Amino acid sequence: MTGDRVRFDAHVRMDAGPCYQQAASAQFSGRFRRVRRLGARSRQGRGVRAAWYDRQGPSSVLEVGELPTPEPGEGEVRVRLTRSGINPGDTKKREARFIGMAYPRVIPHSDGAGVIDAVGSGADTARVGRRAWVHGAQSYRPFGTAAEYVVVPEALAVDLPDRVSDELGASLGIPGITAHRAVFQDGSVAGLTVLVQGVRGGVSSLAAQLATWGGATVIGSVRHPSTGDLPGVAALVALDDDPAAAIRRIAPDGVARIVEVAFDANIDLDAAVIANLGTITAFATGADRPEFPFWPMLFQNTTIHLIGSDDFPPEAKAHAAADLTAAAEAGALSAPVAAVYPLDRIAEAHDAVDSGSVHGRVLLDLGA
């Protein structure tokens, strides 16, 4: 730290060894004690309401109470949040599904929306008072958006157009940026046919809408026959009703790109419908070590991308943020909200996400 500037960017690489993590955690603990004094003084003794966990486990490890108000450091902005978006990755981090406890205390969630109320040195002072949507708040950082305030590097707080709701803004982060990468990693999709698997899901739904916004014809898959329109989907196929034949009737030469939510379960279908020189971009799988039909995919010159949003290149995240904002402002994106919980009921909100039975985004209401 420099002088009294409070920094919230203590960073422990997820693949670091235990000794390095221990040392970094000790360093962070010292910073946290210093933050408590300075943050409380900066808001005349008032803290902020937040949820956090000090150990990993079931939703019962989540605590709700008051913490020091974060102060933006160099190049950072502070956002007074109205909504916090919950993703499956947030609950998996809490459960230690992917990594251990990288920080001594974690305020969960990476996505949110609100108003910028303070900036650090080097950040644009004209942004104070502007609405913003936040992404990556808890990516390699300890303190996310399950709090009244969050501090992030300026680039992670994106201007939110007046016509776009806080609910949609808080739903764009991880799912939107993942969807954008899945659709556009290999360039424009204008004139192409794109298959989006599991099109009712959070990422897949946004991928379908982005692909359509980008000029593609989108085929969406669902588990069982379904009626009703889905945003961005030109044709819908059911996975339990000879989907390969249905897709080939729509795209006789195969689909140019596939957005895949269940690599292990769908890879045989993907191989059967991918066009020559096509690409499959997967962001999730059920099995840790899935098999796939090597020779058919080799003869089709198939490219497979495996993508994880935390480590996309910064320029890819910036491109995604700009396109997501433009598409949302144009009315080309929607993200149905299944439930909005108050902060005090964050454990219930996490359980709802983990249940897998909720169709739509789950958000926290953090007030005006």
N, C-alpha and C positions, 0 to 999 in steps of 0.2 A: 504494500500500500504506500501511497504518497501522501504525506500529511494526514489529514483526517478523512480522505476520500475512502468511502466504503466500497469494497469490491465483492461481488457475489459470483465470481467466475472461477472459484477453485475447481481444478480440473484433474480428475483421476482417470487415466485411460482405462477402458473397460477390460483390456487384455493385460493390464499391469499385474506384476506378481504381488503376492501378499505383503511382502516387506515394503514395497513402494507404496501400496495402498495404505498401509498402516502409517507410514511417515506422512503421506499427504493428508490423511485424516486428522492426524495430530496437528498439522499446520492449519488445517481448516477450522478445527475446534478453537484455536487461538483467535482466528479471524472472527469467528462467530461471537465470541465473548466481547470482542472490540465492537462489532457491529451492534450488539445489544445496547451498549452505552450511547454510541453515536446516533443510532437510529431513533432511540427514544427521545434524545435531546432535540433532534431535528424536527420532531412533531410535538413539541411541548409535552413530552411524557406519554403521548398516546402511541400505542402500537397498532398493529393491523391484525384482523382476523385471518386465520390461515388454518389449513390442515396439513399434517405432516406425519412421517413415521421415522422412528429412530432404530427400528429393526424390521427385517422383512418377515412376511408371513401372510396370513389371511387378512381380510378387510378389517378385522378387529384391532390390528396394530395401528390403524389410523387414529390420530388424535386431532382434536380441534381446539383452538385457543388463540391466544394473542402472542405475536412475535414482533420483534423490532421492525420498524418501517425501513425497507431497503432504500439506499441512496444511489443514484446513477453515477458511475465512474466515467472515465474518459471514453468517448464514443458510444455511450449507452443512453438509453431512455428509460423512464419509468412510466408504466401504464397502470392507470386505475381501472381495474377489470370489472366488467359487468357479467361476463360469461366465461366459463372455463370448459373446454371440450375434453372428454374422457375417451381414450383409445384403448383397445385391447393391450397394446404395448405398455401402457401405464400400469395396468393391473399385473402384467407379467413381470415388470421390474419389481413391483412391490412383493410379488410372490417368489422372487429369485429364480424365475424360470430361465433367464438368459445369463444374468450376472449376479455377483454378490453385492454386498452393501458398499457402494463406491464412495459414499460420503457418510459422516456420522449422523446427519439429519437430511431428509429429503422432503421437500414440498413437491408433490407429484403434478403431473400433466404438463404437456408441452404447448397446447393450443389454447387460444383465448381471444377475447375482444374487449375493447374498452376505449379509454381516452388517454392520450399522453399528457401527463401532468407535470413532468420535470425532465430535464435533459442534463447530461454531464458535459464537461468541456469537450469541444470538438464536434458535438452533435448539433443538429440544426435547431436553433432556438425557435424558429418559426413553426415547428411542429407541436409546440405546447398548445393544448386545447383541441388538437385534431383527433378524430377517431382513428383507431388502428386495429388490425387483426395481427395476432402474434403466433409465430411458429418457432419450434425448436427451443422453447424456454428451458426445458429440462433435458436437453441433449448435451451430454458432457458438462452439465451444470447442476448444482444441487437443488436450486429453488425454482419451481415451475409455477403454473398458473392457478393452483388451488389456494388462492389467497386474494385479498383485496387489491394488492399491488404486486407487480412483478417488474424486475429490472432485466433488460436484455440489450445486447448490441443493437444499434439503431437499425441495421438491415433486417433484423428479425421482427420488427414492428412495422407493418406495411399499411400505408394509408388505406382506410376503408371508405369507399364511396358512400355518399349520403343515402342512396337508394338501396344499399345492401344492409340487411339487418345484422345486429350483433350475433344472433343465433347462427346465421350462415357464416359470418366472419369467424366465429369460434369453431366452425366445423371444417374449415378449409385446410388447416395446417398439415398434420401428418398424412391424412387420407388424400388431401388434394395434391400435395407435392409428390407423394408416391404415385398417384394416378397420372399426373402430368409426365413424370419420368417414364412410366410404363408405356404411355401412348407415344410420346414424342422423342424418346431417346435416340431413335434412328432417323429423326427428321420429320418432315411434313407427312401427314396422312391424307392429304387432299386426294380424292379419287380412289382411295384404297378401301378394301373391305377388312374390317377389324372385328375379331371375335373377342368379346369380353365375358369371361367365365364368372358365374356367380354374380350376375349383374345387379342383384338386389342389395349386395353388400356395400358398406360405406366407401371403400376405395373403388370398387368396380363400378358403382353407380356414377361416381364422379368421372371415372375413366371413360365411360360410355358417353357422357355429356361432353367432355372435352374433345373426344374423337369426332363427334358429330359437329361440334363448334369448329373443329379443324378441317371439316370437309369430307370426312370418311362416312362410309355406310357401315353401321354397327349392327352386328348380330349379338344378341345377349343370350346367355344360358341361365336356366333355372333348374332346380332339382326335379320338379314335377310340372305337368302342364299347368299353365297359368293364363288368366285373362287380364285385361286392363293394360293401359299404356304405361310404359316406363320411360322416363325422360332420356332422350338421346338414343333410344333403341328403335331401329327400323324393323327388325324381325326378332322373334323370341323362339328359342328351341328348348325343349325339355330333355334333361339328361337321361331320363328313364324311358325315352321313346325314340330309339334309333337316331340319336342326334347327328351322327356323321352323315347319314343320308340326308337329313333335313338341311344341314349346313351346305352340303354339296349341291343340293337343288338350288340354293340361293347363290352360291359361289362355286360354279363347276370347276374352276381352276384352283380352288383353294383360297384360303384367307391369307392376306399378306402379313398380318400381325395378330398375335394373341396376347391378351392380358390375362394372366393366370393367378387365381387365388388359391388353388389346390393342386399344386404341381404333381404330387404323388397320385392323386385320384383321377386326374384328367389327362395325364400325359399320353396315354394311348389314343384318346380322342384327338388331342392336339396333333399328334403325329399323322393321324388319318386325314386331317383337313388342312394342314399347313401347306401353303403354296411353295413352289421352288424359290429358294432364297428368302423365305419368310423368317420372321423372328417371333420367339416366344419370350415374354418377359414375365417372370414369376416373382411375386412378393410374399408368398406364403406357401406352406406345405404342411400336411399332416404328419408324414413320416420324416424323421431326421435324415435318413439315407435312402431316398426314393430311387427305384429303378426306372429306366426309360428305354424305349426301343431304339437302340443306337443305329442299326443299319438303315431302317426306313428314313430316319431323320438325316443320316449322313447323305443318302442319295437325294434327299430334297435340299441339301445344303442349308440346313436349318441352323440359325443362330439362337442360342439360349442366353438370356440375361437374367441374373439373379440380383435383385435390388433391395437395399435397405436404406431407409430415408435418412437416418442419422448421419451417414457418411457420403451423401451425394456431394459432388463438387459445389463450392459456393456459387459458381456461376450458374449451375443447373438449378439450384434453389432460387436464385434471383429471377431466372427466366420463368420458372414455375410460378413464383409469387406474382410476377407481372401479368402472366397469362390468366391466372386464376382470378385476379382482381378485375381484369378486363372482361372476362367471360361472365363473372358475377354481375358486374355493372350493366352488361348488355342483356341481363336476364336469361343467360344461357345455362346457368347452374342453379340447382336446388339441392338441398340436403335435408330431408325430413327429420324432424326432431321427435324422438320417441318419448322422452321424459326430461324434465328439468327439475333438479333437486336443490334444496337449500344446502349451503355449506355444511351445516350440522348433520346432514344425512349423507355425507360423502361415502360412508361405508355401504349404504344401501345402493348408491349409484354405482359403485365398483361391482357389487354383486350382480346388479342388473346387466352390466357389460359382460361379466363373466358367464352369465347364464346362457348366452347365445340365443336367447329367445326374443330379444328386443330388436325390432326392425326400425332402424333410424338412430340418429345420434343421441347420446346421453350427455347432458350438460349440467353444470353447476350454476346456480344463480348467485352472483356475488353482489347484487344490489346496483343501484344507479351510481 
